[in-house]
Each structure stands twice: as structure tokens, then as C-alpha cells.
């Protein structure tokens, strides 16, 4: 599979799409633009963000903000409050446990179930 081809099928921001599986992990792609992700955490799961195109503002509670650029990756450890945003369109790949809820226990208008994330 080609990640950039998979991203062409993503037509909504903040709406991850599952493109593969490795053991108990999902591989997802998403596009980010704006600031719609609420502060949240994943109690039991780490979450890997890989920047395919663009730049991403990674906000970690009680830490300095990070600007991730194309080719960068960052692992948010379980239990850490975080949110992401981007002024311009940013394409990302995520690697998450199959149990990872999109916005943790925080429900918002952008929250997607695992079923909604499947192609």
C-alpha cells in the first residue's frame, strides 16, 4: 500500500482511516487542519504520530509545544494529555493499539468509533 494514495481517500479532517494491521496495532492515516481535537489521553495505550506532509503542532500538557515536520515522528505515552492542530493541511500516519479510542474518554463532535475509521 502507498500511504500517499491512502491519504487521497481521506476527505474529512480529524477523521482517521485504518489502512492496515500489525499484531494488535492499527495503522491509520488522517488529515489535520484547524484546532478541533480536544485535550485527551489514552489511559492504557501509547500513540505514534508520523508526519507524511506538512507540519503539526503537538501540545502536551505541562510541556513545551512541539512543531513536527514532514518525516518526524512522536510517541505520546499512555495517560499523557495531548492535542494536535495545524494551520495548513497536515497528513499523518498513526500507529495505535486496536483498543485506542479516537479521543480517549472525551467525546466531541469529531470523535469517531473504530467502525467509522474503517475504509
C-alpha positions, 0 to 999 in steps of 0.5 A: 500500500502507498500511504500517499494514495491512502491519504487521497481517500481521506476527505474529512479532517480529524477523521482517521482511516485504518489502512492496515494491521500489525499484531494488535496495532492499527495503522491509520492515516488522517488529515489535520487542519484547524484546532478541533481535537480536544485535550485527551489521553489514552489511559492504557495505550501509547500513540505514534504520530508520523508526519507524511506532509506538512507540519503539526503542532503537538501540545502536551500538557505541562510541556513545551509545544512541539512543531513536527515536520514532514518525516518526524515522528512522536510517541505520546505515552499512555495517560499523557494529555495531548492535542494536535492542530495545524494551520495548513493541511497536515497528513499523518500516519498513526500507529495505535493499539486496536483498543485506542479510542479516537479521543480517549474518554472525551467525546466531541463532535469529531470523535469517531468509533473504530467502525467509522475509521474503517475504509 
